[in-house]
Amino acid sequence: MPISLCKHQFPVTPPRGSMTHPGPCTGCRITYEQARAAYRPARRRTTARTRHPAA
């Protein structure tokens, strides 16, 4: 993924967006969901824990 130097500004006033669904960035046109996914830390995959019998 290319690095963006844009300081994202997502409009939240109608007709370009709203508080629940911000519009695309005014500088680079990336959508709010794409930017959120790019900056969200990756979730660690957890495995099921197995119980060891008491010795």
VENWORA-V28294 format. One line per field, one symbol per residue. burial: b if it has 9 or more other C-alpha atoms within 8 Angstrom, else e. Layout:
BEGIN
burial: ???
END
This chain:
BEGIN
burial: eeeeeeeeebbbeeebbbeeebbbbbeeeebbeebeeeeeeeeeeeeeeeeeeee
END
